[in-house]
Amino acid sequence: MRKPLGTDGLLLKSGDVIMQCKYIILVGDGMADDPLEELDGKTPLEAARTPNIDRLLPQGRLGMVRTIPEGMEPGSDIANMSLLGYDPLQYHTGRAPLEAASMGIQLRNTEVAFRCNLVTLQEDEQGVTRMLDYSADHITTPEAHELIDALQRTACSGPLNLYPGVSYRHLLVWDGGREELQTTPPHDISGRPVQAYQRGYHQEPLLLQFIETARDVLKDHPVNRKRLAAGKHPANAVWLWGQGRAPSMPSLKERFGVTGAMVSAVDLLKGIGVYAGLEPIDVPGATGYLDTNYQGKVSAALKALHKGDLVYVHIEAPDEAGHEGNLAKKIEAIEAFDAQVVGPIVAGAVQFARVRLLIETDHPTPIHKRTHVSDPVPFLLVENLNTSTKKEDSSNTFCEKLARGAGWHFQSGVELFDYFLRGCQ
């Protein structure tokens, strides 16, 4: 019988020690999708070539998990907290505070952190300003740092401070600010007029002044002139969202005696790892896109397992392709996840006596919607990756349809994580 939720919201009792084997969690962000006419009714996950995952199907067990609690926004912050065993209803205070932790920023009680995207806005012939590109054409990190430095020097004043991140993802910290503002992720409004989504900033003159000054600074910056000359979208505006104060979360070691590492290109996931007590590993060349350093991530993950009990490997590229509405890139990203992450991880895990493996996605990012939705997502759990049982090739493909048909459902990522850890007890 499964242990019920306790008063602290944890399925496992604090102090439970689970260290009998190694735990590997591989997350393809946003891989799940809807059936598409252009794929003859298949989803991108179903159409993609995933031989390494498929080869594990006879050895593992498929199921579906709901990662987004009812009433909460289907963000990667909420979904990945859930998959790592933290109830977002209890622990989530905002996306930006998690990213702050990854960047080594210790927020004071008086400070509110905002995610600060470098974006591309475009005015159409009718004078309506639209969100052309939420990532400024996936601006490179060196280019972005040059722009953020310019904004810190010219657009920030008094209680506002900017901190550079990776590519288009950065952080604004407002000392003495308030988090009760209505903000919207820029990837949720691709192609839409932005005016209606900026009204929250008008309640705070300081933020509005920062946004307006930033547009003036970015408009003619040499970085953007070079990007325009190269046929790329300029990072001509900033977009604030995901704000909140620092959360209070017990570590996995405090809860269960489990140590480990977080391998991801993005500050959000590394920040979740920091609060969970996992070592955030910086992998050179990790970009959060199709050009990320897959080999470096795999190497870091396997190395981390020699030191700790658990490693959480997060791949962002499928989600980015979903936000772009680019079907070809999404399939490419899924296939890269299988070939360059799952395959090498499984091959490298033979050095450990007993390994539990969980392959999953955090939320769907449907191509036609270009944003996250809260539908349940598929997972594959392998009880013991190095079992002596003969591994037979599977004629099935890891996908949403097959996982739904398996009849194994978890109502939260917390419950799935609980089951995953308990398997070696």
C-alpha positions in Angstrom: 0.0 0.0 0.0 1.3 3.4 -0.9 2.2 5.8 1.9 -0.3 8.8 2.0 0.8 12.4 1.9 1.9 13.6 5.3 1.2 16.9 6.9 4.5 18.3 5.4 3.3 17.4 1.9 6.0 14.8 1.4 5.2 11.2 0.4 8.4 9.9 2.0 8.9 10.5 5.6 11.7 13.0 6.3 14.8 11.1 7.3 14.2 8.1 5.1 17.6 7.0 3.7 17.6 5.6 0.2 21.1 4.9 -1.1 21.1 1.3 -2.2 21.6 2.1 -5.9 22.2 4.9 -8.4 19.3 7.0 -9.8 19.3 8.6 -13.3 16.5 10.9 -14.4 16.6 12.1 -18.0 14.2 14.9 -19.0 13.5 16.0 -22.5 11.8 19.4 -21.9 8.6 19.8 -23.8 8.9 16.6 -25.9 5.2 15.7 -25.6 2.9 17.1 -28.2 -0.4 16.5 -30.0 -1.1 14.3 -33.1 -0.3 16.3 -36.2 -1.9 16.0 -39.7 1.5 16.5 -41.3 2.7 13.4 -39.5 -0.3 11.3 -40.5 -1.8 11.6 -37.0 1.4 10.9 -35.1 3.0 13.1 -32.5 6.6 14.3 -33.0 7.7 11.9 -30.2 6.0 9.1 -32.1 7.4 10.0 -35.4 11.0 10.6 -34.2 13.6 7.9 -34.4 14.3 6.9 -30.8 16.0 3.4 -31.0 17.8 3.8 -27.7 14.6 4.5 -25.7 12.6 2.0 -27.6 15.2 -0.7 -26.9 14.5 -0.2 -23.2 10.7 -0.7 -23.5 10.7 -4.5 -22.8 12.9 -3.9 -19.8 10.9 -1.0 -18.3 7.4 0.2 -17.6 5.5 2.9 -19.4 3.1 5.3 -17.8 1.6 8.8 -17.6 2.2 11.5 -15.0 0.5 14.8 -14.3 3.2 17.3 -13.5 1.1 20.5 -13.2 -1.3 20.8 -10.2 -4.7 22.0 -11.1 -4.9 25.8 -11.2 -1.2 26.4 -11.7 0.5 27.6 -14.9 2.2 24.9 -16.9 5.7 26.2 -16.6 9.0 24.3 -16.6 9.6 25.6 -13.1 6.4 24.0 -11.7 6.8 20.8 -13.8 10.4 20.1 -12.9 9.9 20.9 -9.2 7.1 18.3 -9.3 9.3 15.7 -11.1 12.0 16.2 -8.5 9.6 15.4 -5.7 8.6 18.9 -4.5 4.9 19.9 -4.4 4.7 23.2 -6.3 1.6 24.1 -4.3 3.8 24.1 -1.2 7.2 25.3 -2.4 6.8 27.4 -5.6 7.1 31.1 -5.2 8.1 32.1 -8.8 10.5 31.1 -11.5 13.0 33.9 -11.2 14.0 33.1 -7.6 15.0 29.6 -8.7 17.2 31.1 -11.4 18.7 33.5 -8.9 19.9 30.5 -6.8 21.7 29.0 -9.8 23.5 32.3 -10.4 24.7 32.4 -6.8 22.4 35.3 -5.9 21.1 35.1 -2.4 17.9 37.0 -2.3 17.2 39.1 0.8 13.7 39.2 2.3 13.2 42.6 0.7 14.2 41.5 -2.8 12.0 40.3 -5.7 13.6 38.6 -8.7 12.3 38.9 -12.2 13.2 36.8 -15.2 14.5 39.3 -17.8 14.4 38.1 -21.4 16.1 39.8 -24.3 13.4 39.8 -27.0 12.6 41.1 -30.4 9.6 43.4 -30.7 8.4 44.6 -34.1 5.9 47.3 -35.1 3.6 46.4 -38.0 2.2 48.7 -40.7 -0.7 49.6 -38.4 1.6 50.7 -35.7 0.9 47.7 -33.5 3.9 46.3 -31.6 4.1 42.5 -31.6 6.3 39.8 -30.0 8.4 38.8 -33.0 10.9 36.6 -31.1 10.9 35.7 -27.4 14.6 34.7 -27.6 16.0 37.4 -30.0 16.9 34.6 -32.4 18.7 32.7 -29.6 21.2 35.4 -29.1 24.6 34.1 -28.1 25.7 34.4 -24.5 28.7 36.7 -25.2 26.5 39.1 -27.2 23.8 39.0 -24.5 26.3 39.8 -21.8 27.5 42.8 -23.6 24.0 44.1 -23.8 23.2 43.3 -20.2 26.3 45.2 -19.1 25.2 48.2 -21.1 21.7 48.1 -19.5 23.1 47.7 -16.0 25.2 50.9 -16.6 22.5 53.0 -18.2 19.1 51.7 -17.5 19.3 50.4 -13.9 19.1 52.8 -11.0 18.7 52.6 -7.2 17.1 49.4 -6.2 17.3 47.6 -9.6 20.2 45.3 -10.6 20.7 43.1 -13.6 22.5 39.8 -13.6 23.6 38.1 -16.9 22.6 34.5 -17.6 22.7 32.2 -20.7 21.6 33.4 -24.2 18.4 35.4 -23.9 17.7 34.4 -20.2 18.8 37.0 -17.6 17.7 38.3 -14.2 16.5 41.6 -12.7 16.5 42.0 -8.9 14.3 44.7 -7.4 15.1 45.6 -3.8 12.0 46.8 -2.0 9.8 45.6 -4.9 6.6 43.7 -4.9 5.7 40.5 -6.7 2.0 41.0 -7.1 2.1 42.0 -10.7 0.4 40.4 -13.7 3.2 39.2 -16.0 3.2 36.8 -18.9 6.0 34.7 -20.3 7.0 36.1 -23.7 7.0 32.6 -25.3 3.2 32.5 -24.6 2.5 35.5 -26.8 4.6 34.9 -29.9 3.3 36.9 -32.8 0.7 38.7 -30.6 0.4 42.5 -29.8 2.2 43.1 -26.6 0.4 46.2 -25.2 -2.2 44.2 -23.3 0.5 42.2 -21.6 2.5 45.2 -20.5 -0.3 46.8 -18.4 1.1 45.3 -15.2 4.3 47.3 -15.6 2.4 50.6 -15.7 1.5 50.1 -12.0 5.2 50.4 -11.2 6.9 53.6 -12.7 10.4 52.3 -11.8 9.9 49.1 -13.9 8.3 51.0 -16.7 11.2 53.5 -16.9 13.6 50.6 -16.9 11.8 48.9 -19.9 11.6 52.2 -21.9 15.2 53.1 -21.2 16.3 49.6 -22.2 14.6 50.0 -25.6 16.4 53.2 -26.2 19.8 51.7 -25.3 19.3 48.5 -27.3 18.0 50.1 -30.4 21.3 51.3 -31.7 23.7 49.2 -29.8 26.7 47.8 -31.9 25.7 44.2 -31.0 22.3 44.7 -32.6 23.7 46.6 -35.6 25.9 43.6 -36.3 23.0 41.2 -35.8 20.8 43.1 -38.3 23.7 43.2 -40.8 24.0 39.4 -40.5 20.2 38.9 -41.0 19.5 38.0 -37.4 16.8 39.4 -35.1 18.0 42.2 -32.8 17.6 42.0 -29.1 15.8 45.3 -29.1 13.7 45.0 -25.8 13.6 43.4 -22.4 10.6 41.4 -21.1 10.1 40.9 -17.3 8.1 37.9 -15.9 8.2 35.0 -13.5 8.8 37.2 -10.5 8.9 36.0 -6.9 10.8 35.9 -3.5 13.2 33.2 -2.3 11.4 29.9 -1.5 12.1 27.7 1.5 12.8 24.1 0.5 14.4 21.2 2.4 17.1 19.4 0.5 16.9 15.9 -0.8 19.6 14.9 1.7 17.6 16.4 4.6 14.5 14.6 3.4 15.8 11.3 2.2 19.6 11.1 2.6 20.1 11.4 -1.1 22.9 13.4 -2.7 23.6 14.1 -6.4 23.9 16.6 -9.2 21.8 18.6 -11.7 23.1 18.8 -15.3 21.3 21.5 -17.3 22.2 24.4 -19.5 19.5 26.7 -18.0 19.6 28.6 -14.7 16.0 27.5 -13.9 16.9 23.9 -13.6 20.2 24.5 -11.9 18.4 26.7 -9.4 15.9 24.0 -8.6 18.9 21.7 -8.1 20.5 24.2 -5.7 17.4 24.3 -3.5 17.1 20.5 -3.7 20.8 20.2 -2.5 22.0 18.9 -5.8 25.3 20.1 -7.2 24.6 22.3 -10.3 27.2 21.4 -12.9 28.3 23.9 -15.4 29.1 22.2 -18.7 31.1 24.3 -21.2 29.2 24.7 -24.4 25.8 23.9 -22.9 23.4 26.3 -24.6 19.9 25.1 -24.0 19.4 24.6 -27.8 20.2 22.2 -30.6 23.8 23.2 -30.5 24.3 22.2 -26.9 27.3 20.1 -25.7 25.5 16.8 -25.4 28.8 14.8 -24.9 29.8 17.2 -22.1 26.5 16.7 -20.3 26.7 12.9 -20.5 30.3 12.9 -19.2 29.4 15.2 -16.3 26.4 13.1 -15.4 28.3 9.8 -15.3 31.1 11.4 -13.3 28.6 12.8 -10.8 27.2 9.4 -10.1 30.6 8.3 -8.7 30.2 11.0 -6.0 26.4 10.9 -5.4 23.3 8.9 -5.5 21.2 10.7 -8.2 21.7 12.7 -11.3 19.1 14.8 -13.1 19.9 15.5 -16.7 17.7 18.1 -18.4 17.7 18.8 -22.2 16.0 22.1 -23.2 16.1 21.8 -27.1 12.7 20.1 -27.7 10.9 22.8 -25.7 12.6 25.6 -27.6 11.6 24.0 -31.0 8.0 23.7 -29.7 8.0 27.4 -28.9 9.3 28.2 -32.3 6.5 26.1 -33.9 9.3 24.3 -35.8 8.3 20.7 -36.4 11.6 19.6 -38.1 13.7 21.1 -35.3 11.5 19.4 -32.6 11.9 16.0 -34.2 15.7 16.7 -34.5 15.8 17.7 -30.8 14.0 14.5 -29.7 16.3 12.3 -31.9 19.3 14.1 -30.4 18.0 13.4 -26.9 17.8 9.7 -27.8 21.1 9.4 -29.7 23.3 11.8 -27.8 22.0 11.5 -24.2 20.0 8.3 -23.6 22.3 6.0 -25.6 25.6 7.1 -24.1 24.1 7.3 -20.6 22.8 3.8 -20.8 26.1 2.6 -22.2 28.1 4.4 -19.5 25.8 3.2 -16.6 27.1 -0.4 -16.9 29.9 0.5 -14.5 27.4 0.7 -11.7 26.0 -2.4 -10.1 22.4 -1.3 -9.9 20.8 1.6 -11.7 17.2 2.9 -11.8 16.4 5.0 -14.8 13.6 7.4 -15.4 13.1 8.9 -18.9 10.4 11.6 -19.0 9.2 14.9 -20.2 8.1 17.7 -18.0 5.1 19.1 -19.9 3.8 19.2 -23.5 4.9 22.1 -25.8 2.6 21.5 -28.8 4.0 22.7 -32.1 0.6 24.3 -33.2 0.2 26.1 -29.8 3.8 27.2 -29.4 3.4 27.2 -25.6 3.1 24.9 -22.6 0.0 23.0 -21.7 -0.8 21.1 -18.5 -1.8 17.7 -20.0 -0.2 14.6 -18.5 3.0 13.4 -20.0 4.6 10.0 -20.8 7.5 8.4 -18.9 9.5 5.2 -19.0 10.8 3.7 -15.7 13.4 1.0 -15.8 13.6 -0.7 -12.4 17.2 -2.0 -12.8 19.0 -0.9 -15.9 21.7 -3.5 -15.5 19.5 -6.4 -14.9 20.7 -9.8 -16.2 17.4 -10.3 -18.0 17.8 -10.7 -21.7 16.9 -7.4 -23.6 14.8 -7.9 -26.6 14.4 -5.4 -29.3 11.0 -3.6 -29.2 8.7 -3.1 -32.1 7.0 -0.3 -30.2 8.0 3.4 -30.0 8.1 5.5 -26.8 5.2 7.9 -27.2 2.1 9.4 -25.6 -0.3 6.9 -27.1 1.6 3.8 -25.9 2.1 5.3 -22.5 -1.6 6.1 -22.1 -2.5 2.6 -23.1 -0.2 1.1 -20.5 -2.7 2.0 -17.8 -0.2 3.2 -15.2 -1.0 6.8 -14.1 0.5 9.1 -11.4 -1.5 12.1 -10.3 1.6 14.1 -9.6 5.3 14.2 -10.2 5.8 14.0 -6.5 4.1 10.5 -6.4 6.2 9.3 -9.4 9.5 10.5 -7.7 8.4 8.8 -4.5 7.9 5.5 -6.4 11.2 5.9 -8.2 13.2 6.3 -5.0 11.4 3.6 -3.2 12.4 0.9 -5.8 15.7 0.1 -4.2 14.4 -0.2 -0.6 
